[in-house]
Amino acid sequence: MFLAFLNPQGNFDPQDRYWTQHPDFGGQLVYVKQVALALGRMGHRVDILTRRIRDPQWPGLDAPLDGYPGAPNVRIIRIPAGPDTFLPKEELWPYIGPDWVAGILDFYRQEGCFPDVFTAHYGDGGLAGVLLTEATGIPFTFTAHSLGAQKMDGLGATPENLAALDARYHFARRLAAERLSMNRSAVNIVSTCQERFQQYGHRAYQGAVDVGDDRRFAVVPPGVDTAVFDPGARTPEEEVVRRRVLAALERDIREDRRHLPCIVASSRLEPKKNHLGLVVAFAQNPALRKRANLLLVTPHLEDPLRREEGSPTEQEILARIREVVRDHNLWGEIATVALAGHPALAAAYRLLARCRSVFALTAWHEPFGLAPLEAAATGLPVVVTRNGGPAEIWREDGEEYGVLVDPADPTDIARGLLRLLESPQTWEEFARRGRERVLARYTWERTAEGYLNVAQQVREGDLLRPSGTLLPIPPYFRDPRPENDIPLEVLRGWYFGE
């Protein structure tokens, strides 16, 4: 089969050089790359369609054709859209239809062969899928990764601040594209049932898709690269990472505490990840502080507890963490370490598992949560937010594979951590269960099989969308002049039900 992945956010290159260096260069790109490579290993032809970037700040993203070493079935195809320079995803909307989709059509017409099925990612890729299907008749699937309505919820959208939020994030365009994508896709691919019923069921998407229609949804969870995240794997930088972690602990942790396990938090410093809640839970619980140290992985920040560094958002979060550290005298009990990239993270997890450390993700809400799966695959038991997809992943039919906690309750966070740290037998049991859960359900090979199964049904016509229920395409997406933009009143009606 010939599949094409639509992902305008353009950081795909053989070296994966910029992952984690920008919010747009994160888990979604890892997902697309890994599913594409797994399908390629299965013998299928796969194109990753992305945006060409010619920008001295982001070199290496400008060649029209590229690929990954040892993956002859997978191509990276970069199509120009808008200005040459990098643009954040919020600024891409005017260029998707007139530039990017037009370029994709020209590319395949010149090749003389179109894909069997498009798979669209995020709202901008979904919009491209809508326009490509209209032009060619080739169906597409839609994987949102995250939806704008949930981000609006997280930002506390109100009628009073709606205009300001829309000016910053262009939510009217995003929700319009998402509604079109979920309405016109052959299948909406979700990571969990929770995503289907709660996120797609948000009032902002009413009238776009029926979440009760099983024909319109397929649950296909993301996976873990088990060649990297494995207790027995080794990378060329294993010893370098070991020395870096130990040096950070020696710098930040008192000598009499360095034998203790660590509570490891490794995610982007964003408000929704709730690092502060984890630090407060640690600070307020004497038993927890006696049992373990706290280790924050900060990918590109070398010593952020002592120096003001990072983006404005990162600095704001770190300033609040430093207040807790000072108020509760956590110096000598909390450390940070700069680790970037999957091989480095996996090497650190292997080292930390040997001293019975625990991985923690206390996000306010997590649509899926790949980071805990990576930690569990490497041998760390996990304590994870109960809000969102993790509730489905880490507990099923009364069986626990990780410890779920309430991120709004520091006492409950501490309870979950102590459950693993106070009992060697419990630690061993959850470390074993967590790894077995990943290997059984959450590998990229399983994800690729899920995509292939859906694509085959779509190609055969079993899941094609009836034409009588299609939402109209707003004029802005074909002709992005200001007078064609999505009115704020339309956004207000979708989101607030007015």
Backbone torsions as a table, in degrees:
resi	resn	phi	psi	omega
1	MET	NA	151.5	179.9
2	PHE	-114.4	112.2	-178.9
3	LEU	-117.7	147.3	176.1
4	ALA	-126.4	128.2	-179.5
5	PHE	-95.2	123.9	-178.8
6	LEU	-96.3	109.5	-176.9
7	ASN	-144.8	84.8	-175.5
8	PRO	-60.0	-29.6	-178.1
9	GLN	-66.5	106.9	-153.4
10	GLY	-93.4	42.5	177.3
11	ASN	-104.3	73.2	170.9
12	PHE	-119.7	121.0	174.3
13	ASP	-151.7	159.5	-172.7
14	PRO	-59.6	-27.1	-176.1
15	GLN	-94.2	-5.5	-177.1
16	ASP	49.7	47.7	-167.2
17	ARG	-70.8	-29.0	-167.8
18	TYR	-113.7	10.1	179.6
19	TRP	-59.0	136.8	-179.5
20	THR	78.6	-4.6	-178.7
21	GLN	-86.6	-7.4	177.4
22	HIS	-152.6	145.0	179.6
23	PRO	-54.7	-29.1	179.3
24	ASP	-77.6	-11.8	-176.7
25	PHE	-108.5	64.0	-174.5
26	GLY	-130.5	-136.8	-170.0
27	GLY	-61.0	-32.9	-179.3
28	GLN	-61.1	-40.0	-178.9
29	LEU	-71.5	-37.5	174.9
30	VAL	-58.9	-45.3	-179.4
31	TYR	-56.7	-54.3	-176.4
32	VAL	-61.1	-45.5	-179.9
33	LYS	-60.3	-48.7	-173.8
34	GLN	-67.9	-39.7	177.3
35	VAL	-65.6	-41.8	178.9
36	ALA	-61.4	-45.5	-179.7
37	LEU	-65.1	-39.7	178.9
38	ALA	-64.3	-41.4	176.6
39	LEU	-64.6	-38.9	176.9
40	GLY	-61.4	-40.5	177.7
41	ARG	-65.0	-25.8	178.2
42	MET	-80.4	-1.8	176.2
43	GLY	97.8	7.2	-179.3
44	HIS	-94.8	152.7	179.7
45	ARG	-89.4	130.1	-174.0
46	VAL	-136.4	131.5	170.7
47	ASP	-111.7	132.9	169.0
48	ILE	-100.2	108.5	179.8
49	LEU	-92.9	123.0	-176.1
50	THR	-141.7	-178.0	-176.7
51	ARG	-94.9	135.3	175.3
52	ARG	-72.5	135.9	178.8
53	ILE	-126.9	120.7	173.0
54	ARG	-115.3	95.1	-171.0
55	ASP	-148.3	123.5	-179.2
56	PRO	-60.5	-22.4	177.0
57	GLN	-76.7	-19.7	-178.7
58	TRP	-133.1	66.5	-177.0
59	PRO	-69.0	154.7	175.1
60	GLY	93.6	8.6	-177.9
61	LEU	-117.8	30.6	-171.4
62	ASP	-118.8	-11.7	-179.1
63	ALA	-69.7	134.7	-179.0
64	PRO	-59.5	-37.1	180.0
65	LEU	-126.6	140.1	-179.5
66	ASP	-152.9	179.5	178.8
67	GLY	-168.0	-178.8	-179.4
68	TYR	-108.6	140.8	180.0
69	PRO	-56.8	134.2	177.1
70	GLY	72.3	16.5	-179.2
71	ALA	-128.9	72.7	-174.4
72	PRO	-66.8	-19.4	-178.3
73	ASN	-86.8	-4.7	-173.7
74	VAL	-117.5	126.8	176.4
75	ARG	-116.0	147.1	167.5
76	ILE	-103.4	120.7	-178.1
77	ILE	-118.1	119.4	-175.6
78	ARG	-105.8	119.3	-177.0
79	ILE	-109.6	128.5	178.8
80	PRO	-62.5	147.4	176.6
81	ALA	-157.8	111.6	-179.8
82	GLY	73.5	-153.1	-179.8
83	PRO	-65.0	160.1	-178.3
84	ASP	-66.9	-31.5	-170.8
85	THR	-72.6	164.1	174.7
86	PHE	-60.4	139.4	173.4
87	LEU	-128.4	137.8	172.5
88	PRO	-64.5	156.5	-173.2
89	LYS	-58.8	-29.1	-179.7
90	GLU	-65.9	-19.3	-176.4
91	GLU	-100.5	4.9	-175.3
92	LEU	-85.4	-18.1	-169.3
93	TRP	-53.7	-41.2	-177.2
94	PRO	-66.6	-16.2	-170.8
95	TYR	-107.0	-4.1	-176.1
96	ILE	-65.9	-55.2	-176.3
97	GLY	-74.7	-60.3	-174.6
98	PRO	-61.9	-33.6	-174.5
99	ASP	-105.6	-59.9	-168.0
100	TRP	-70.7	-49.7	179.0
101	VAL	-63.6	-41.2	177.5
102	ALA	-60.3	-40.0	178.1
103	GLY	-66.2	-38.1	177.5
104	ILE	-63.7	-44.2	179.0
105	LEU	-60.9	-44.1	178.6
106	ASP	-62.3	-41.4	-177.8
107	PHE	-60.1	-50.4	-176.5
108	TYR	-74.2	-29.5	174.8
109	ARG	-64.6	-39.6	177.7
110	GLN	-67.6	-34.1	177.3
111	GLU	-73.6	-25.0	-179.0
112	GLY	78.8	16.9	-178.1
113	CYS	-155.3	121.9	177.6
114	PHE	-98.4	156.8	174.9
115	PRO	-62.6	160.2	174.2
116	ASP	-72.9	-38.8	-176.8
117	VAL	-146.7	140.4	169.7
118	PHE	-95.4	143.1	170.2
119	THR	-118.4	118.5	-172.5
120	ALA	-100.7	140.0	-175.1
121	HIS	-127.6	131.0	-176.1
122	TYR	67.5	171.2	-176.2
123	GLY	-64.1	-34.4	-179.7
124	ASP	-70.5	-39.8	173.7
125	GLY	-65.9	-36.0	177.4
126	GLY	-63.0	-42.1	176.5
127	LEU	-59.9	-42.0	177.1
128	ALA	-61.4	-40.2	177.6
129	GLY	-60.7	-41.5	178.3
130	VAL	-58.9	-48.5	-176.3
131	LEU	-70.8	-35.7	178.4
132	LEU	-69.4	-40.4	177.7
133	THR	-64.2	-40.1	177.9
134	GLU	-61.5	-38.3	-176.3
135	ALA	-79.8	-30.5	-171.4
136	THR	-118.8	-19.8	-173.1
137	GLY	81.7	-4.0	179.0
138	ILE	-76.3	126.0	-176.4
139	PRO	-73.3	162.9	177.3
140	PHE	-138.0	153.3	169.3
141	THR	-104.4	157.2	-176.7
142	PHE	-124.0	125.4	173.5
143	THR	-119.4	110.6	-172.3
144	ALA	-75.1	-33.6	-173.4
145	HIS	68.4	-50.6	170.0
146	SER	-153.2	154.2	-177.4
147	LEU	-116.5	145.6	-175.2
148	GLY	-62.1	-33.5	-178.5
149	ALA	-62.8	-37.1	178.5
150	GLN	-68.7	-35.3	176.7
151	LYS	-66.5	-39.1	176.5
152	MET	-62.0	-40.9	175.6
153	ASP	-57.7	-47.7	-177.8
154	GLY	-64.4	-30.7	179.0
155	LEU	-85.0	-2.1	178.3
156	GLY	70.5	46.5	-178.3
157	ALA	-61.4	133.7	176.3
158	THR	-133.7	164.3	175.1
159	PRO	-57.2	-28.9	-177.2
160	GLU	-75.9	-37.3	-176.9
161	ASN	-101.4	5.1	-174.8
162	LEU	-60.1	-43.4	-178.3
163	ALA	-62.1	-41.7	179.6
164	ALA	-66.1	-42.2	178.4
165	LEU	-64.2	-39.9	180.0
166	ASP	-67.5	-36.9	178.0
167	ALA	-63.7	-33.7	-178.9
168	ARG	-83.5	-42.6	-170.7
169	TYR	-112.4	-5.6	-179.0
170	HIS	53.1	51.5	-177.7
171	PHE	-66.3	-30.9	179.3
172	ALA	-61.5	-44.4	177.8
173	ARG	-65.5	-43.2	-176.8
174	ARG	-63.7	-47.7	-179.2
175	LEU	-66.7	-35.5	176.2
176	ALA	-61.3	-43.4	179.2
177	ALA	-66.8	-40.3	179.8
178	GLU	-65.7	-43.1	179.3
179	ARG	-61.8	-43.5	176.3
180	LEU	-60.8	-44.6	-174.7
181	SER	-63.7	-48.5	-178.0
182	MET	-71.8	-24.4	179.3
183	ASN	-77.5	-41.6	-172.1
184	ARG	-99.0	-7.9	177.6
185	SER	-69.3	152.7	173.9
186	ALA	-70.0	-38.1	178.8
187	VAL	-146.9	141.4	170.8
188	ASN	-98.1	117.4	-178.6
189	ILE	-92.5	122.5	-178.7
190	VAL	-121.5	159.5	-178.7
191	SER	-84.5	-29.1	-177.1
192	THR	-145.6	163.1	172.5
193	CYS	-65.1	-33.4	177.5
194	GLN	-58.5	-41.9	178.7
195	GLU	-61.5	-43.1	-179.3
196	ARG	-61.6	-53.7	-170.2
197	PHE	-82.7	-33.6	-177.2
198	GLN	-92.4	-43.5	-175.8
199	GLN	-81.6	-50.8	176.6
200	TYR	-69.4	-21.1	178.1
201	GLY	-84.0	2.4	177.6
202	HIS	-58.3	145.9	-177.5
203	ARG	-58.2	-24.9	-179.3
204	ALA	-65.3	-17.6	-177.4
205	TYR	-110.4	10.9	177.6
206	GLN	-61.2	136.4	-178.6
207	GLY	87.6	-9.0	179.4
208	ALA	-93.9	-39.3	-177.6
209	VAL	-153.7	146.5	177.3
210	ASP	-95.2	107.5	-176.6
211	VAL	-68.0	-13.6	176.9
212	GLY	-85.1	-4.0	-177.4
213	ASP	-90.1	104.9	-177.0
214	ASP	-62.8	-23.3	-179.5
215	ARG	-69.8	-20.1	-173.9
216	ARG	-94.8	-3.2	-175.3
217	PHE	-135.3	146.3	171.6
218	ALA	-138.4	130.1	177.2
219	VAL	-88.1	113.3	178.6
220	VAL	-132.8	96.8	-176.3
221	PRO	-69.1	151.4	169.9
222	PRO	-65.6	173.6	-176.6
223	GLY	-131.2	-179.1	179.9
224	VAL	-117.1	141.4	174.7
225	ASP	-80.1	93.5	-175.0
226	THR	-73.3	-9.5	172.4
227	ALA	-73.6	-23.3	-179.9
228	VAL	-102.1	-50.4	-177.2
229	PHE	-90.5	85.2	-177.3
230	ASP	-151.3	139.3	-179.1
231	PRO	-59.7	-29.8	-176.7
232	GLY	-96.2	-4.1	-179.0
233	ALA	-72.0	156.8	175.1
234	ARG	-141.6	143.3	178.5
235	THR	-120.4	161.4	178.5
236	PRO	-58.5	-24.9	-178.0
237	GLU	-96.5	13.6	-176.6
238	GLU	-54.7	-48.9	-177.2
239	GLU	-70.1	-35.8	177.8
240	VAL	-62.6	-43.4	179.4
241	VAL	-65.8	-42.9	179.1
242	ARG	-56.9	-46.4	-179.7
243	ARG	-65.4	-37.5	-179.3
244	ARG	-65.0	-44.6	179.9
245	VAL	-64.8	-46.4	-179.3
246	LEU	-64.0	-36.7	178.1
247	ALA	-65.8	-39.1	177.8
248	ALA	-64.5	-42.2	178.6
249	LEU	-66.0	-38.5	178.6
250	GLU	-66.4	-36.7	179.0
251	ARG	-68.6	-40.5	-167.7
252	ASP	-105.0	-23.5	-172.1
253	ILE	-106.9	136.7	177.7
254	ARG	-60.2	147.3	-175.0
255	GLU	-58.1	-38.3	-177.4
256	ASP	-73.7	-4.1	-179.8
257	ARG	-113.6	-2.1	-172.7
258	ARG	-70.9	-11.9	177.6
259	HIS	-83.2	-11.5	-175.4
260	LEU	-75.7	153.6	172.2
261	PRO	-67.0	169.1	179.7
262	CYS	-115.7	148.2	164.6
263	ILE	-94.0	112.9	-170.0
264	VAL	-102.1	125.7	173.6
265	ALA	-118.8	123.0	-177.9
266	SER	-136.2	93.5	175.1
267	SER	-159.2	164.6	-180.0
268	ARG	-58.9	144.9	178.0
269	LEU	-77.8	87.3	177.7
270	GLU	-129.4	150.3	-179.4
271	PRO	-54.7	-38.9	-175.3
272	LYS	-67.1	-19.7	179.4
273	LYS	-79.3	-14.3	170.1
274	ASN	58.3	44.6	172.0
275	HIS	-57.6	-37.6	-177.8
276	LEU	-60.4	-40.9	178.9
277	GLY	-60.5	-38.6	177.7
278	LEU	-66.6	-43.4	-179.7
279	VAL	-64.1	-42.0	178.4
280	VAL	-63.1	-43.1	178.1
281	ALA	-59.3	-41.9	178.3
282	PHE	-66.1	-45.8	-175.6
283	ALA	-63.8	-35.2	-172.3
284	GLN	-88.2	-4.3	-174.9
285	ASN	-117.2	102.8	-178.4
286	PRO	-58.8	-37.7	-179.4
287	ALA	-64.2	-38.8	179.3
288	LEU	-67.8	-43.4	178.8
289	ARG	-64.0	-29.7	177.9
290	LYS	-72.5	-28.7	-173.1
291	ARG	-89.4	-25.8	-169.8
292	ALA	-155.5	163.7	168.3
293	ASN	-101.1	164.2	178.5
294	LEU	-109.9	127.9	-177.9
295	LEU	-124.3	116.7	177.9
296	LEU	-101.4	122.7	175.9
297	VAL	-86.8	117.0	-179.4
298	THR	-118.4	97.6	-164.8
299	PRO	-47.5	-42.1	-173.9
300	HIS	-125.6	16.6	-179.5
301	LEU	-115.8	117.5	-170.0
302	GLU	-76.5	-41.6	-176.4
303	ASP	-149.2	61.4	-169.9
304	PRO	-73.2	-11.2	176.6
305	LEU	-77.8	-19.1	-179.4
306	ARG	-112.6	-23.2	-178.1
307	ARG	-121.0	144.7	175.6
308	GLU	-83.4	107.0	-179.7
309	GLU	-146.2	162.6	-179.8
310	GLY	103.9	180.0	179.4
311	SER	-70.4	167.1	177.1
312	PRO	-55.7	-40.8	178.9
313	THR	-64.8	-44.1	178.7
314	GLU	-63.3	-41.9	179.9
315	GLN	-63.7	-37.6	178.7
316	GLU	-64.1	-44.6	179.0
317	ILE	-64.0	-45.4	-177.5
318	LEU	-66.5	-33.4	177.7
319	ALA	-62.8	-40.4	179.6
320	ARG	-70.0	-36.4	176.4
321	ILE	-65.0	-42.0	179.2
322	ARG	-61.8	-34.9	176.5
323	GLU	-60.9	-44.4	178.9
324	VAL	-64.6	-41.6	178.8
325	VAL	-59.3	-44.3	179.8
326	ARG	-68.6	-45.2	-175.0
327	ASP	-65.0	-31.8	-177.6
328	HIS	-108.6	9.2	178.6
329	ASN	50.9	57.2	179.9
330	LEU	-87.3	0.6	179.3
331	TRP	-57.6	133.2	-176.4
332	GLY	92.2	-6.1	-179.4
333	GLU	-121.2	-9.6	-178.5
334	ILE	-128.4	140.0	-177.2
335	ALA	-136.6	159.1	170.7
336	THR	-127.3	152.5	176.0
337	VAL	-144.4	137.6	179.6
338	ALA	-90.9	112.0	177.9
339	LEU	-135.9	126.1	-179.4
340	ALA	-124.9	134.9	175.9
341	GLY	98.5	150.4	-177.5
342	HIS	-61.9	-44.7	179.8
343	PRO	-58.4	-40.4	179.8
344	ALA	-67.1	-43.1	177.7
345	LEU	-60.5	-46.3	-178.7
346	ALA	-61.5	-41.6	178.8
347	ALA	-62.9	-39.9	178.0
348	ALA	-65.7	-42.4	178.8
349	TYR	-60.2	-41.7	179.4
350	ARG	-61.7	-44.4	178.3
351	LEU	-61.7	-46.6	-175.4
352	LEU	-71.6	-28.4	177.0
353	ALA	-65.3	-29.0	-178.6
354	ARG	-67.2	-21.2	175.9
355	CYS	-107.8	23.7	173.5
356	ARG	60.7	46.1	176.0
357	SER	-79.1	172.8	-176.4
358	VAL	-133.2	138.6	175.7
359	PHE	-92.0	139.7	-178.7
360	ALA	-132.0	134.0	171.1
361	LEU	-133.9	105.8	-174.5
362	THR	-110.6	39.7	-178.6
363	ALA	-60.2	150.3	176.7
364	TRP	-60.7	-40.5	176.4
365	HIS	-153.8	136.2	-179.6
366	GLU	-128.4	112.5	-179.4
367	PRO	-55.8	-40.4	177.4
368	PHE	-134.7	-72.4	178.7
369	GLY	102.0	75.1	-179.6
370	LEU	-78.9	-32.9	-176.5
371	ALA	-56.9	-44.8	177.7
372	PRO	-63.0	-33.9	178.0
373	LEU	-65.4	-39.6	178.0
374	GLU	-64.1	-42.2	178.5
375	ALA	-64.4	-43.3	-179.3
376	ALA	-64.6	-38.5	178.6
377	ALA	-62.0	-27.3	-177.3
378	THR	-91.2	-5.7	173.7
379	GLY	115.9	3.9	178.9
380	LEU	-97.0	129.3	169.3
381	PRO	-69.3	156.8	-170.0
382	VAL	-126.0	146.5	169.9
383	VAL	-118.1	121.8	-166.7
384	VAL	-135.4	149.1	175.2
385	THR	-55.1	143.2	178.2
386	ARG	-86.5	-5.4	-174.6
387	ASN	-92.3	113.3	177.8
388	GLY	107.2	-151.8	-175.9
389	GLY	-58.3	-34.9	-178.8
390	PRO	-54.9	-29.9	179.0
391	ALA	-62.5	-28.4	179.7
392	GLU	-86.4	-31.8	-175.5
393	ILE	-77.7	-44.8	-168.0
394	TRP	-98.3	1.6	174.0
395	ARG	-147.6	130.9	-179.4
396	GLU	-152.8	130.2	178.0
397	ASP	51.5	41.0	178.0
398	GLY	81.2	-5.0	179.2
399	GLU	-92.9	136.7	177.0
400	GLU	-104.1	134.8	176.3
401	TYR	-117.8	-13.5	173.3
402	GLY	-153.8	171.2	-178.1
403	VAL	-99.8	121.5	179.2
404	LEU	-93.1	139.0	-178.1
405	VAL	-136.1	161.0	176.3
406	ASP	-86.5	113.0	-175.9
407	PRO	-67.6	-16.0	179.2
408	ALA	-87.2	-3.5	-174.3
409	ASP	-122.1	100.2	179.5
410	PRO	-56.6	-32.9	178.8
411	THR	-65.6	-39.8	179.5
412	ASP	-70.5	-36.5	175.4
413	ILE	-60.6	-47.6	179.7
414	ALA	-62.4	-40.2	178.0
415	ARG	-57.8	-47.2	-178.9
416	GLY	-63.0	-41.2	179.3
417	LEU	-66.5	-43.5	-179.6
418	LEU	-65.8	-31.0	178.0
419	ARG	-56.0	-37.9	179.3
420	LEU	-86.2	-34.2	-173.4
421	LEU	-81.6	-24.5	-175.9
422	GLU	-84.4	-17.3	-174.9
423	SER	-129.2	112.8	176.5
424	PRO	-57.4	-36.0	-179.9
425	GLN	-66.2	-41.5	178.4
426	THR	-66.5	-40.4	177.1
427	TRP	-58.1	-49.3	-179.2
428	GLU	-60.3	-43.6	-177.0
429	GLU	-63.7	-44.6	-178.7
430	PHE	-74.4	-30.9	174.6
431	ALA	-62.9	-42.7	179.3
432	ARG	-68.0	-47.7	-178.5
433	ARG	-62.3	-42.6	-178.5
434	GLY	-61.8	-44.8	-179.8
435	ARG	-66.3	-42.2	179.1
436	GLU	-62.6	-36.5	178.1
437	ARG	-62.2	-44.7	179.5
438	VAL	-62.0	-48.5	-175.8
439	LEU	-65.3	-29.9	-178.4
440	ALA	-80.4	-33.0	-169.7
441	ARG	-122.9	-27.9	-162.8
442	TYR	-126.6	59.9	171.7
443	THR	-113.6	159.0	-179.3
444	TRP	-66.9	-27.5	175.9
445	GLU	-64.1	-40.9	177.0
446	ARG	-65.9	-38.9	178.1
447	THR	-62.6	-45.5	-179.8
448	ALA	-62.6	-39.7	177.2
449	GLU	-60.8	-39.3	178.5
450	GLY	-64.4	-44.3	178.0
451	TYR	-63.0	-42.0	-178.2
452	LEU	-64.1	-41.9	179.1
453	ASN	-60.8	-45.0	178.7
454	VAL	-64.6	-45.3	-177.6
455	ALA	-61.7	-38.5	179.0
456	GLN	-64.7	-40.9	177.8
457	GLN	-66.2	-38.2	179.5
458	VAL	-66.3	-45.5	-178.5
459	ARG	-62.1	-36.2	-179.1
460	GLU	-79.0	-5.2	175.5
461	GLY	88.4	4.4	-177.1
462	ASP	-69.4	-24.4	-171.7
463	LEU	-122.8	21.5	-179.2
464	LEU	-69.0	144.9	-174.7
465	ARG	-78.5	133.1	174.9
466	PRO	-64.0	134.7	-170.8
467	SER	-71.8	-20.1	-173.9
468	GLY	-72.4	-9.3	-175.1
469	THR	-114.7	19.3	-176.1
470	LEU	-76.4	135.3	173.0
471	LEU	-73.9	146.5	177.3
472	PRO	-71.4	150.6	178.4
473	ILE	-86.3	119.6	179.7
474	PRO	-57.9	142.6	-178.5
475	PRO	-56.0	-30.8	-176.9
476	TYR	-56.9	-34.9	-175.2
477	PHE	-74.6	-13.4	173.6
478	ARG	-102.9	-32.6	-174.7
479	ASP	-139.1	86.0	-169.1
480	PRO	-79.5	56.5	171.8
481	ARG	-86.4	153.1	-177.5
482	PRO	-55.0	-37.6	-178.1
483	GLU	-69.0	-13.7	177.6
484	ASN	-96.7	-0.9	-173.8
485	ASP	-63.5	159.9	-179.9
486	ILE	-71.4	119.9	-177.0
487	PRO	-64.6	148.8	177.4
488	LEU	-60.9	-32.2	-179.8
489	GLU	-64.0	-32.7	177.9
490	VAL	-67.7	-45.2	176.0
491	LEU	-59.0	-43.6	-179.8
492	ARG	-59.7	-42.1	179.4
493	GLY	-65.3	-42.6	178.2
494	TRP	-63.4	-50.8	-169.3
495	TYR	-76.9	-41.9	-176.3
496	PHE	-97.7	-5.7	-179.4
497	GLY	70.8	25.2	-177.4
498	GLU	-88.4	NA	NA
